[in-house]
Amino acid sequence: MRACIYETDADGVLVSACGDWDRFAGSNDAPQCRSERMVGKPLMDFIRHEGTQAVYQALIERACQSEAPLEFPFRCDAPDLIREMWMRMEAGEHGGVRFTSSVISERSRKKISLLDASIPHAKDELVHVCGWCKKIRTPEGWAELEDGVRRMGLFHCACVPRVSHGMCEQCCDTIAARFGLSA
């Protein structure tokens, strides 16, 4: 099992990124997320959706105050991989949090252009993808990524919409219930 380990200080600034961090960023077509570009910057700079930021902030506060680590499953897909993962958050050495993200399983799939950073993305369109379960918001509601992309006709687009990673209501409620947070 591979792991990406990163730590923040008391101010939420990334102070280290190690393990398979850079290899993982490369497999996600995300060279902008290599460790040398992220260390020294606030973690919240990389979490755009306000609702997701609020959940992360509550989890970070809980991890700093708890003697036991917080652990939960999530997904982190690449354009051609479905990746089930496990997150562990615990108090870190610098007054912040140590995060360990481990790959539980990977499955290949047909490459999804929506997640491919190498193709052009429309500037004015935005598709919402849950950053935790990877469901996509369709006009009918949240759907598994492949199904949502098919329903919205995004498999063979020359120019796909930009992706906004947030958190679907179900994941938000699940995490809030698991750790006794207000959603």
Rosetta constraint file for C-alpha pairs under 8 A:
AtomPair CA 1 CA 102 HARMONIC 6.46 0.50
AtomPair CA 1 CA 103 HARMONIC 5.79 0.50
AtomPair CA 1 CA 104 HARMONIC 6.61 0.50
AtomPair CA 2 CA 19 HARMONIC 7.80 0.50
AtomPair CA 2 CA 20 HARMONIC 6.55 0.50
AtomPair CA 2 CA 102 HARMONIC 5.61 0.50
AtomPair CA 2 CA 103 HARMONIC 5.69 0.50
AtomPair CA 3 CA 19 HARMONIC 5.89 0.50
AtomPair CA 3 CA 20 HARMONIC 5.80 0.50
AtomPair CA 3 CA 21 HARMONIC 7.66 0.50
AtomPair CA 3 CA 100 HARMONIC 6.36 0.50
AtomPair CA 3 CA 101 HARMONIC 5.40 0.50
AtomPair CA 3 CA 102 HARMONIC 4.24 0.50
AtomPair CA 3 CA 103 HARMONIC 6.53 0.50
AtomPair CA 4 CA 17 HARMONIC 7.34 0.50
AtomPair CA 4 CA 18 HARMONIC 6.20 0.50
AtomPair CA 4 CA 19 HARMONIC 5.00 0.50
AtomPair CA 4 CA 20 HARMONIC 5.00 0.50
AtomPair CA 4 CA 21 HARMONIC 4.81 0.50
AtomPair CA 4 CA 24 HARMONIC 7.57 0.50
AtomPair CA 4 CA 99 HARMONIC 7.93 0.50
AtomPair CA 4 CA 100 HARMONIC 5.72 0.50
AtomPair CA 4 CA 101 HARMONIC 5.15 0.50
AtomPair CA 4 CA 102 HARMONIC 6.47 0.50
AtomPair CA 5 CA 17 HARMONIC 5.74 0.50
AtomPair CA 5 CA 18 HARMONIC 5.31 0.50
AtomPair CA 5 CA 19 HARMONIC 5.72 0.50
AtomPair CA 5 CA 20 HARMONIC 7.71 0.50
AtomPair CA 5 CA 21 HARMONIC 6.99 0.50
AtomPair CA 5 CA 98 HARMONIC 7.16 0.50
AtomPair CA 5 CA 99 HARMONIC 5.60 0.50
AtomPair CA 5 CA 100 HARMONIC 4.51 0.50
AtomPair CA 5 CA 101 HARMONIC 6.44 0.50
AtomPair CA 6 CA 14 HARMONIC 7.12 0.50
AtomPair CA 6 CA 15 HARMONIC 7.58 0.50
AtomPair CA 6 CA 16 HARMONIC 5.34 0.50
AtomPair CA 6 CA 17 HARMONIC 4.19 0.50
AtomPair CA 6 CA 18 HARMONIC 6.27 0.50
AtomPair CA 6 CA 98 HARMONIC 5.88 0.50
AtomPair CA 6 CA 99 HARMONIC 5.29 0.50
AtomPair CA 6 CA 100 HARMONIC 6.69 0.50
AtomPair CA 7 CA 14 HARMONIC 5.71 0.50
AtomPair CA 7 CA 15 HARMONIC 5.75 0.50
AtomPair CA 7 CA 16 HARMONIC 5.39 0.50
AtomPair CA 7 CA 17 HARMONIC 6.71 0.50
AtomPair CA 7 CA 92 HARMONIC 6.67 0.50
AtomPair CA 7 CA 96 HARMONIC 7.03 0.50
AtomPair CA 7 CA 97 HARMONIC 5.57 0.50
AtomPair CA 7 CA 98 HARMONIC 4.28 0.50
AtomPair CA 7 CA 99 HARMONIC 5.97 0.50
AtomPair CA 8 CA 12 HARMONIC 5.12 0.50
AtomPair CA 8 CA 13 HARMONIC 5.02 0.50
AtomPair CA 8 CA 14 HARMONIC 4.27 0.50
AtomPair CA 8 CA 15 HARMONIC 5.34 0.50
AtomPair CA 8 CA 16 HARMONIC 7.25 0.50
AtomPair CA 8 CA 43 HARMONIC 7.41 0.50
AtomPair CA 8 CA 92 HARMONIC 7.42 0.50
AtomPair CA 8 CA 94 HARMONIC 7.09 0.50
AtomPair CA 8 CA 95 HARMONIC 7.85 0.50
AtomPair CA 8 CA 96 HARMONIC 4.94 0.50
AtomPair CA 8 CA 97 HARMONIC 5.36 0.50
AtomPair CA 8 CA 98 HARMONIC 6.59 0.50
AtomPair CA 9 CA 13 HARMONIC 5.49 0.50
AtomPair CA 9 CA 14 HARMONIC 6.59 0.50
AtomPair CA 9 CA 15 HARMONIC 6.33 0.50
AtomPair CA 9 CA 92 HARMONIC 7.63 0.50
AtomPair CA 9 CA 93 HARMONIC 7.91 0.50
AtomPair CA 9 CA 94 HARMONIC 4.76 0.50
AtomPair CA 9 CA 95 HARMONIC 5.37 0.50
AtomPair CA 9 CA 96 HARMONIC 4.16 0.50
AtomPair CA 9 CA 97 HARMONIC 6.92 0.50
AtomPair CA 10 CA 94 HARMONIC 6.32 0.50
AtomPair CA 10 CA 95 HARMONIC 4.45 0.50
AtomPair CA 10 CA 96 HARMONIC 4.26 0.50
AtomPair CA 10 CA 97 HARMONIC 7.92 0.50
AtomPair CA 11 CA 42 HARMONIC 7.75 0.50
AtomPair CA 11 CA 96 HARMONIC 7.15 0.50
AtomPair CA 12 CA 42 HARMONIC 5.46 0.50
AtomPair CA 12 CA 43 HARMONIC 5.95 0.50
AtomPair CA 12 CA 44 HARMONIC 7.50 0.50
AtomPair CA 12 CA 96 HARMONIC 6.44 0.50
AtomPair CA 13 CA 39 HARMONIC 7.55 0.50
AtomPair CA 13 CA 40 HARMONIC 5.91 0.50
AtomPair CA 13 CA 41 HARMONIC 5.23 0.50
AtomPair CA 13 CA 42 HARMONIC 3.96 0.50
AtomPair CA 13 CA 43 HARMONIC 5.78 0.50
AtomPair CA 14 CA 38 HARMONIC 7.01 0.50
AtomPair CA 14 CA 39 HARMONIC 4.91 0.50
AtomPair CA 14 CA 40 HARMONIC 5.38 0.50
AtomPair CA 14 CA 41 HARMONIC 5.74 0.50
AtomPair CA 14 CA 42 HARMONIC 5.94 0.50
AtomPair CA 14 CA 43 HARMONIC 5.98 0.50
AtomPair CA 15 CA 39 HARMONIC 5.53 0.50
AtomPair CA 15 CA 40 HARMONIC 5.88 0.50
AtomPair CA 16 CA 35 HARMONIC 7.84 0.50
AtomPair CA 16 CA 39 HARMONIC 5.95 0.50
AtomPair CA 17 CA 21 HARMONIC 6.31 0.50
AtomPair CA 17 CA 35 HARMONIC 5.81 0.50
AtomPair CA 17 CA 39 HARMONIC 6.91 0.50
AtomPair CA 18 CA 22 HARMONIC 7.79 0.50
AtomPair CA 18 CA 35 HARMONIC 7.78 0.50
AtomPair CA 20 CA 24 HARMONIC 5.82 0.50
AtomPair CA 21 CA 25 HARMONIC 6.22 0.50
AtomPair CA 21 CA 34 HARMONIC 7.26 0.50
AtomPair CA 21 CA 35 HARMONIC 6.89 0.50
AtomPair CA 22 CA 26 HARMONIC 6.20 0.50
AtomPair CA 22 CA 33 HARMONIC 7.74 0.50
AtomPair CA 22 CA 34 HARMONIC 5.19 0.50
AtomPair CA 22 CA 35 HARMONIC 6.25 0.50
AtomPair CA 23 CA 27 HARMONIC 6.26 0.50
AtomPair CA 24 CA 28 HARMONIC 6.40 0.50
AtomPair CA 25 CA 29 HARMONIC 6.56 0.50
AtomPair CA 25 CA 30 HARMONIC 5.09 0.50
AtomPair CA 25 CA 31 HARMONIC 6.13 0.50
AtomPair CA 25 CA 33 HARMONIC 5.84 0.50
AtomPair CA 25 CA 34 HARMONIC 6.04 0.50
AtomPair CA 26 CA 30 HARMONIC 5.66 0.50
AtomPair CA 26 CA 31 HARMONIC 5.80 0.50
AtomPair CA 26 CA 34 HARMONIC 7.78 0.50
AtomPair CA 27 CA 78 HARMONIC 6.76 0.50
AtomPair CA 28 CA 77 HARMONIC 7.42 0.50
AtomPair CA 28 CA 78 HARMONIC 4.73 0.50
AtomPair CA 28 CA 79 HARMONIC 7.02 0.50
AtomPair CA 29 CA 78 HARMONIC 7.43 0.50
AtomPair CA 29 CA 79 HARMONIC 7.97 0.50
AtomPair CA 29 CA 116 HARMONIC 6.80 0.50
AtomPair CA 29 CA 117 HARMONIC 6.01 0.50
AtomPair CA 29 CA 118 HARMONIC 7.52 0.50
AtomPair CA 30 CA 34 HARMONIC 7.47 0.50
AtomPair CA 30 CA 117 HARMONIC 7.30 0.50
AtomPair CA 32 CA 37 HARMONIC 6.68 0.50
AtomPair CA 33 CA 37 HARMONIC 6.34 0.50
AtomPair CA 33 CA 38 HARMONIC 6.29 0.50
AtomPair CA 34 CA 38 HARMONIC 6.60 0.50
AtomPair CA 35 CA 39 HARMONIC 5.78 0.50
AtomPair CA 41 CA 45 HARMONIC 7.24 0.50
AtomPair CA 42 CA 46 HARMONIC 7.77 0.50
AtomPair CA 43 CA 47 HARMONIC 7.11 0.50
AtomPair CA 44 CA 48 HARMONIC 7.32 0.50
AtomPair CA 44 CA 53 HARMONIC 6.74 0.50
AtomPair CA 47 CA 52 HARMONIC 7.08 0.50
AtomPair CA 47 CA 53 HARMONIC 6.09 0.50
AtomPair CA 47 CA 165 HARMONIC 7.98 0.50
AtomPair CA 48 CA 52 HARMONIC 7.69 0.50
AtomPair CA 48 CA 53 HARMONIC 7.14 0.50
AtomPair CA 48 CA 164 HARMONIC 7.82 0.50
AtomPair CA 48 CA 165 HARMONIC 7.16 0.50
AtomPair CA 48 CA 166 HARMONIC 7.38 0.50
AtomPair CA 49 CA 53 HARMONIC 6.14 0.50
AtomPair CA 49 CA 164 HARMONIC 7.57 0.50
AtomPair CA 49 CA 165 HARMONIC 6.57 0.50
AtomPair CA 49 CA 166 HARMONIC 4.93 0.50
AtomPair CA 49 CA 167 HARMONIC 7.71 0.50
AtomPair CA 50 CA 54 HARMONIC 6.19 0.50
AtomPair CA 50 CA 166 HARMONIC 7.82 0.50
AtomPair CA 51 CA 55 HARMONIC 6.41 0.50
AtomPair CA 51 CA 166 HARMONIC 7.04 0.50
AtomPair CA 51 CA 167 HARMONIC 6.92 0.50
AtomPair CA 52 CA 56 HARMONIC 6.11 0.50
AtomPair CA 52 CA 166 HARMONIC 5.73 0.50
AtomPair CA 52 CA 167 HARMONIC 5.72 0.50
AtomPair CA 52 CA 172 HARMONIC 7.87 0.50
AtomPair CA 53 CA 57 HARMONIC 5.96 0.50
AtomPair CA 54 CA 58 HARMONIC 6.22 0.50
AtomPair CA 55 CA 59 HARMONIC 6.19 0.50
AtomPair CA 55 CA 172 HARMONIC 7.35 0.50
AtomPair CA 55 CA 175 HARMONIC 7.97 0.50
AtomPair CA 55 CA 176 HARMONIC 7.65 0.50
AtomPair CA 55 CA 183 HARMONIC 7.51 0.50
AtomPair CA 56 CA 60 HARMONIC 5.97 0.50
AtomPair CA 57 CA 61 HARMONIC 6.18 0.50
AtomPair CA 58 CA 62 HARMONIC 6.19 0.50
AtomPair CA 58 CA 181 HARMONIC 7.06 0.50
AtomPair CA 59 CA 63 HARMONIC 6.01 0.50
AtomPair CA 59 CA 70 HARMONIC 7.94 0.50
AtomPair CA 59 CA 179 HARMONIC 7.95 0.50
AtomPair CA 60 CA 64 HARMONIC 6.18 0.50
AtomPair CA 60 CA 89 HARMONIC 7.61 0.50
AtomPair CA 60 CA 96 HARMONIC 7.86 0.50
AtomPair CA 60 CA 97 HARMONIC 6.58 0.50
AtomPair CA 61 CA 65 HARMONIC 6.36 0.50
AtomPair CA 62 CA 66 HARMONIC 5.94 0.50
AtomPair CA 63 CA 67 HARMONIC 7.83 0.50
AtomPair CA 63 CA 68 HARMONIC 7.81 0.50
AtomPair CA 63 CA 69 HARMONIC 6.40 0.50
AtomPair CA 63 CA 70 HARMONIC 6.33 0.50
AtomPair CA 63 CA 89 HARMONIC 6.03 0.50
AtomPair CA 63 CA 90 HARMONIC 5.03 0.50
AtomPair CA 63 CA 91 HARMONIC 5.63 0.50
AtomPair CA 63 CA 97 HARMONIC 6.78 0.50
AtomPair CA 64 CA 90 HARMONIC 6.60 0.50
AtomPair CA 64 CA 91 HARMONIC 4.62 0.50
AtomPair CA 64 CA 92 HARMONIC 7.63 0.50
AtomPair CA 64 CA 95 HARMONIC 7.44 0.50
AtomPair CA 64 CA 96 HARMONIC 6.51 0.50
AtomPair CA 64 CA 97 HARMONIC 6.37 0.50
AtomPair CA 65 CA 91 HARMONIC 7.41 0.50
AtomPair CA 66 CA 90 HARMONIC 7.67 0.50
AtomPair CA 66 CA 91 HARMONIC 7.46 0.50
AtomPair CA 67 CA 90 HARMONIC 7.88 0.50
AtomPair CA 67 CA 91 HARMONIC 7.74 0.50
AtomPair CA 68 CA 90 HARMONIC 7.15 0.50
AtomPair CA 69 CA 88 HARMONIC 6.37 0.50
AtomPair CA 69 CA 89 HARMONIC 5.51 0.50
AtomPair CA 69 CA 90 HARMONIC 4.57 0.50
AtomPair CA 69 CA 91 HARMONIC 7.61 0.50
AtomPair CA 70 CA 87 HARMONIC 7.94 0.50
AtomPair CA 70 CA 88 HARMONIC 5.64 0.50
AtomPair CA 70 CA 89 HARMONIC 5.10 0.50
AtomPair CA 70 CA 90 HARMONIC 6.46 0.50
AtomPair CA 71 CA 86 HARMONIC 7.09 0.50
AtomPair CA 71 CA 87 HARMONIC 5.48 0.50
AtomPair CA 71 CA 88 HARMONIC 4.49 0.50
AtomPair CA 71 CA 89 HARMONIC 6.45 0.50
AtomPair CA 72 CA 86 HARMONIC 5.78 0.50
AtomPair CA 72 CA 87 HARMONIC 5.41 0.50
AtomPair CA 72 CA 88 HARMONIC 6.88 0.50
AtomPair CA 73 CA 84 HARMONIC 7.34 0.50
AtomPair CA 73 CA 85 HARMONIC 5.67 0.50
AtomPair CA 73 CA 86 HARMONIC 4.43 0.50
AtomPair CA 73 CA 87 HARMONIC 6.10 0.50
AtomPair CA 74 CA 84 HARMONIC 6.23 0.50
AtomPair CA 74 CA 85 HARMONIC 5.26 0.50
AtomPair CA 74 CA 86 HARMONIC 6.09 0.50
AtomPair CA 74 CA 87 HARMONIC 7.17 0.50
AtomPair CA 74 CA 132 HARMONIC 4.94 0.50
AtomPair CA 74 CA 133 HARMONIC 5.90 0.50
AtomPair CA 75 CA 82 HARMONIC 7.59 0.50
AtomPair CA 75 CA 83 HARMONIC 5.63 0.50
AtomPair CA 75 CA 84 HARMONIC 4.73 0.50
AtomPair CA 75 CA 85 HARMONIC 5.46 0.50
AtomPair CA 75 CA 131 HARMONIC 7.45 0.50
AtomPair CA 75 CA 132 HARMONIC 5.39 0.50
AtomPair CA 75 CA 133 HARMONIC 5.29 0.50
AtomPair CA 75 CA 134 HARMONIC 6.35 0.50
AtomPair CA 76 CA 82 HARMONIC 7.30 0.50
AtomPair CA 76 CA 83 HARMONIC 5.40 0.50
AtomPair CA 76 CA 84 HARMONIC 6.70 0.50
AtomPair CA 76 CA 85 HARMONIC 6.88 0.50
AtomPair CA 76 CA 131 HARMONIC 7.43 0.50
AtomPair CA 76 CA 132 HARMONIC 7.21 0.50
AtomPair CA 76 CA 133 HARMONIC 8.00 0.50
AtomPair CA 76 CA 134 HARMONIC 7.35 0.50
AtomPair CA 77 CA 81 HARMONIC 5.66 0.50
AtomPair CA 77 CA 82 HARMONIC 4.88 0.50
AtomPair CA 77 CA 83 HARMONIC 5.06 0.50
AtomPair CA 77 CA 84 HARMONIC 7.94 0.50
AtomPair CA 77 CA 134 HARMONIC 7.32 0.50
AtomPair CA 78 CA 82 HARMONIC 6.67 0.50
AtomPair CA 78 CA 83 HARMONIC 7.44 0.50
AtomPair CA 78 CA 115 HARMONIC 6.70 0.50
AtomPair CA 78 CA 116 HARMONIC 7.86 0.50
AtomPair CA 79 CA 111 HARMONIC 5.12 0.50
AtomPair CA 79 CA 112 HARMONIC 5.07 0.50
AtomPair CA 79 CA 113 HARMONIC 6.69 0.50
AtomPair CA 79 CA 114 HARMONIC 7.57 0.50
AtomPair CA 79 CA 115 HARMONIC 4.90 0.50
AtomPair CA 79 CA 116 HARMONIC 5.39 0.50
AtomPair CA 80 CA 108 HARMONIC 5.84 0.50
AtomPair CA 80 CA 109 HARMONIC 5.18 0.50
AtomPair CA 80 CA 110 HARMONIC 5.75 0.50
AtomPair CA 80 CA 111 HARMONIC 4.23 0.50
AtomPair CA 80 CA 112 HARMONIC 6.44 0.50
AtomPair CA 81 CA 106 HARMONIC 6.33 0.50
AtomPair CA 81 CA 107 HARMONIC 5.54 0.50
AtomPair CA 81 CA 108 HARMONIC 4.63 0.50
AtomPair CA 81 CA 109 HARMONIC 5.65 0.50
AtomPair CA 81 CA 111 HARMONIC 7.74 0.50
AtomPair CA 82 CA 106 HARMONIC 5.57 0.50
AtomPair CA 82 CA 107 HARMONIC 5.10 0.50
AtomPair CA 82 CA 108 HARMONIC 6.35 0.50
AtomPair CA 82 CA 109 HARMONIC 6.99 0.50
AtomPair CA 83 CA 103 HARMONIC 6.87 0.50
AtomPair CA 83 CA 104 HARMONIC 7.54 0.50
AtomPair CA 83 CA 105 HARMONIC 5.86 0.50
AtomPair CA 83 CA 106 HARMONIC 4.53 0.50
AtomPair CA 83 CA 107 HARMONIC 6.60 0.50
AtomPair CA 84 CA 103 HARMONIC 6.18 0.50
AtomPair CA 84 CA 104 HARMONIC 5.45 0.50
AtomPair CA 84 CA 105 HARMONIC 5.21 0.50
AtomPair CA 84 CA 106 HARMONIC 6.40 0.50
AtomPair CA 85 CA 101 HARMONIC 6.63 0.50
AtomPair CA 85 CA 102 HARMONIC 5.49 0.50
AtomPair CA 85 CA 103 HARMONIC 4.51 0.50
AtomPair CA 85 CA 104 HARMONIC 5.04 0.50
AtomPair CA 85 CA 105 HARMONIC 7.03 0.50
AtomPair CA 86 CA 101 HARMONIC 5.64 0.50
AtomPair CA 86 CA 102 HARMONIC 5.19 0.50
AtomPair CA 86 CA 103 HARMONIC 6.50 0.50
AtomPair CA 86 CA 104 HARMONIC 6.59 0.50
AtomPair CA 87 CA 99 HARMONIC 6.97 0.50
AtomPair CA 87 CA 100 HARMONIC 5.77 0.50
AtomPair CA 87 CA 101 HARMONIC 4.61 0.50
AtomPair CA 87 CA 102 HARMONIC 6.58 0.50
AtomPair CA 88 CA 99 HARMONIC 5.72 0.50
AtomPair CA 88 CA 100 HARMONIC 5.09 0.50
AtomPair CA 88 CA 101 HARMONIC 6.48 0.50
AtomPair CA 89 CA 97 HARMONIC 6.44 0.50
AtomPair CA 89 CA 98 HARMONIC 5.76 0.50
AtomPair CA 89 CA 99 HARMONIC 4.75 0.50
AtomPair CA 89 CA 100 HARMONIC 6.61 0.50
AtomPair CA 90 CA 97 HARMONIC 5.56 0.50
AtomPair CA 90 CA 98 HARMONIC 5.39 0.50
AtomPair CA 90 CA 99 HARMONIC 6.79 0.50
AtomPair CA 91 CA 95 HARMONIC 6.99 0.50
AtomPair CA 91 CA 96 HARMONIC 6.11 0.50
AtomPair CA 91 CA 97 HARMONIC 4.69 0.50
AtomPair CA 91 CA 98 HARMONIC 6.04 0.50
AtomPair CA 92 CA 96 HARMONIC 5.19 0.50
AtomPair CA 92 CA 97 HARMONIC 4.47 0.50
AtomPair CA 92 CA 98 HARMONIC 4.76 0.50
AtomPair CA 93 CA 97 HARMONIC 7.83 0.50
AtomPair CA 93 CA 98 HARMONIC 7.89 0.50
AtomPair CA 111 CA 116 HARMONIC 7.95 0.50
AtomPair CA 112 CA 116 HARMONIC 6.71 0.50
AtomPair CA 112 CA 146 HARMONIC 7.80 0.50
AtomPair CA 112 CA 155 HARMONIC 6.35 0.50
AtomPair CA 113 CA 119 HARMONIC 7.22 0.50
AtomPair CA 113 CA 154 HARMONIC 7.55 0.50
AtomPair CA 113 CA 155 HARMONIC 6.33 0.50
AtomPair CA 113 CA 156 HARMONIC 7.50 0.50
AtomPair CA 113 CA 157 HARMONIC 7.76 0.50
AtomPair CA 113 CA 160 HARMONIC 7.13 0.50
AtomPair CA 114 CA 149 HARMONIC 7.86 0.50
AtomPair CA 114 CA 154 HARMONIC 6.98 0.50
AtomPair CA 114 CA 155 HARMONIC 7.57 0.50
AtomPair CA 114 CA 160 HARMONIC 5.89 0.50
AtomPair CA 114 CA 161 HARMONIC 7.00 0.50
AtomPair CA 114 CA 162 HARMONIC 7.58 0.50
AtomPair CA 114 CA 163 HARMONIC 7.36 0.50
AtomPair CA 115 CA 163 HARMONIC 7.71 0.50
AtomPair CA 119 CA 158 HARMONIC 7.86 0.50
AtomPair CA 119 CA 159 HARMONIC 7.17 0.50
AtomPair CA 120 CA 158 HARMONIC 7.37 0.50
AtomPair CA 120 CA 159 HARMONIC 5.23 0.50
AtomPair CA 120 CA 160 HARMONIC 6.84 0.50
AtomPair CA 121 CA 159 HARMONIC 5.13 0.50
AtomPair CA 121 CA 160 HARMONIC 4.84 0.50
AtomPair CA 121 CA 161 HARMONIC 5.26 0.50
AtomPair CA 121 CA 162 HARMONIC 5.46 0.50
AtomPair CA 122 CA 159 HARMONIC 5.76 0.50
AtomPair CA 122 CA 160 HARMONIC 5.75 0.50
AtomPair CA 122 CA 161 HARMONIC 4.84 0.50
AtomPair CA 122 CA 162 HARMONIC 6.09 0.50
AtomPair CA 123 CA 161 HARMONIC 7.24 0.50
AtomPair CA 123 CA 162 HARMONIC 6.85 0.50
AtomPair CA 124 CA 161 HARMONIC 7.60 0.50
AtomPair CA 125 CA 161 HARMONIC 4.85 0.50
AtomPair CA 125 CA 162 HARMONIC 6.15 0.50
AtomPair CA 126 CA 161 HARMONIC 5.25 0.50
AtomPair CA 126 CA 162 HARMONIC 4.88 0.50
AtomPair CA 126 CA 163 HARMONIC 5.75 0.50
AtomPair CA 126 CA 164 HARMONIC 6.53 0.50
AtomPair CA 127 CA 136 HARMONIC 7.41 0.50
AtomPair CA 127 CA 137 HARMONIC 7.02 0.50
AtomPair CA 127 CA 161 HARMONIC 6.12 0.50
AtomPair CA 127 CA 162 HARMONIC 6.18 0.50
AtomPair CA 127 CA 163 HARMONIC 5.01 0.50
AtomPair CA 127 CA 164 HARMONIC 6.01 0.50
AtomPair CA 128 CA 136 HARMONIC 5.89 0.50
AtomPair CA 128 CA 137 HARMONIC 5.48 0.50
AtomPair CA 128 CA 163 HARMONIC 5.92 0.50
AtomPair CA 128 CA 164 HARMONIC 4.82 0.50
AtomPair CA 128 CA 165 HARMONIC 6.02 0.50
AtomPair CA 128 CA 166 HARMONIC 6.78 0.50
AtomPair CA 129 CA 134 HARMONIC 5.75 0.50
AtomPair CA 129 CA 135 HARMONIC 5.68 0.50
AtomPair CA 129 CA 136 HARMONIC 4.39 0.50
AtomPair CA 129 CA 137 HARMONIC 6.29 0.50
AtomPair CA 129 CA 145 HARMONIC 7.96 0.50
AtomPair CA 129 CA 163 HARMONIC 6.65 0.50
AtomPair CA 129 CA 164 HARMONIC 6.09 0.50
AtomPair CA 129 CA 165 HARMONIC 5.05 0.50
AtomPair CA 129 CA 166 HARMONIC 6.27 0.50
AtomPair CA 129 CA 167 HARMONIC 7.42 0.50
AtomPair CA 129 CA 168 HARMONIC 7.89 0.50
AtomPair CA 130 CA 134 HARMONIC 4.80 0.50
AtomPair CA 130 CA 135 HARMONIC 5.38 0.50
AtomPair CA 130 CA 136 HARMONIC 6.35 0.50
AtomPair CA 130 CA 165 HARMONIC 5.60 0.50
AtomPair CA 130 CA 166 HARMONIC 5.02 0.50
AtomPair CA 130 CA 167 HARMONIC 4.42 0.50
AtomPair CA 130 CA 168 HARMONIC 5.27 0.50
AtomPair CA 131 CA 165 HARMONIC 4.98 0.50
AtomPair CA 131 CA 166 HARMONIC 5.41 0.50
AtomPair CA 131 CA 167 HARMONIC 5.69 0.50
AtomPair CA 132 CA 167 HARMONIC 6.53 0.50
AtomPair CA 132 CA 171 HARMONIC 6.87 0.50
AtomPair CA 133 CA 171 HARMONIC 7.12 0.50
AtomPair CA 134 CA 144 HARMONIC 7.04 0.50
AtomPair CA 134 CA 145 HARMONIC 6.14 0.50
AtomPair CA 135 CA 142 HARMONIC 5.93 0.50
AtomPair CA 135 CA 143 HARMONIC 5.24 0.50
AtomPair CA 135 CA 144 HARMONIC 4.58 0.50
AtomPair CA 135 CA 145 HARMONIC 4.94 0.50
AtomPair CA 135 CA 148 HARMONIC 7.70 0.50
AtomPair CA 135 CA 168 HARMONIC 7.72 0.50
AtomPair CA 136 CA 142 HARMONIC 5.42 0.50
AtomPair CA 136 CA 143 HARMONIC 5.40 0.50
AtomPair CA 136 CA 144 HARMONIC 6.30 0.50
AtomPair CA 136 CA 145 HARMONIC 5.31 0.50
AtomPair CA 136 CA 148 HARMONIC 5.81 0.50
AtomPair CA 136 CA 149 HARMONIC 7.64 0.50
AtomPair CA 137 CA 141 HARMONIC 5.53 0.50
AtomPair CA 137 CA 142 HARMONIC 4.39 0.50
AtomPair CA 137 CA 143 HARMONIC 6.42 0.50
AtomPair CA 137 CA 148 HARMONIC 7.25 0.50
AtomPair CA 138 CA 142 HARMONIC 5.88 0.50
AtomPair CA 138 CA 143 HARMONIC 6.84 0.50
AtomPair CA 138 CA 148 HARMONIC 6.14 0.50
AtomPair CA 138 CA 151 HARMONIC 7.82 0.50
AtomPair CA 138 CA 152 HARMONIC 7.11 0.50
AtomPair CA 142 CA 148 HARMONIC 7.73 0.50
AtomPair CA 142 CA 168 HARMONIC 7.53 0.50
AtomPair CA 143 CA 147 HARMONIC 6.27 0.50
AtomPair CA 143 CA 148 HARMONIC 5.23 0.50
AtomPair CA 144 CA 148 HARMONIC 5.95 0.50
AtomPair CA 145 CA 149 HARMONIC 6.00 0.50
AtomPair CA 146 CA 150 HARMONIC 6.13 0.50
AtomPair CA 147 CA 151 HARMONIC 6.06 0.50
AtomPair CA 148 CA 152 HARMONIC 6.06 0.50
AtomPair CA 149 CA 153 HARMONIC 6.03 0.50
AtomPair CA 149 CA 154 HARMONIC 5.07 0.50
AtomPair CA 149 CA 155 HARMONIC 6.20 0.50
AtomPair CA 150 CA 154 HARMONIC 6.20 0.50
AtomPair CA 150 CA 155 HARMONIC 6.25 0.50
AtomPair CA 153 CA 157 HARMONIC 7.50 0.50
AtomPair CA 154 CA 160 HARMONIC 6.53 0.50
AtomPair CA 167 CA 171 HARMONIC 6.39 0.50
AtomPair CA 167 CA 172 HARMONIC 6.21 0.50
AtomPair CA 168 CA 172 HARMONIC 6.25 0.50
AtomPair CA 169 CA 173 HARMONIC 6.04 0.50
AtomPair CA 170 CA 174 HARMONIC 6.04 0.50
AtomPair CA 171 CA 175 HARMONIC 6.10 0.50
AtomPair CA 172 CA 176 HARMONIC 6.07 0.50
AtomPair CA 172 CA 183 HARMONIC 6.36 0.50
AtomPair CA 173 CA 177 HARMONIC 5.98 0.50
AtomPair CA 173 CA 183 HARMONIC 6.03 0.50
AtomPair CA 174 CA 178 HARMONIC 6.04 0.50
AtomPair CA 175 CA 179 HARMONIC 6.29 0.50
AtomPair CA 175 CA 181 HARMONIC 7.68 0.50
AtomPair CA 176 CA 180 HARMONIC 5.56 0.50
AtomPair CA 176 CA 181 HARMONIC 4.40 0.50
AtomPair CA 176 CA 182 HARMONIC 5.92 0.50
AtomPair CA 176 CA 183 HARMONIC 5.45 0.50
AtomPair CA 177 CA 181 HARMONIC 6.40 0.50
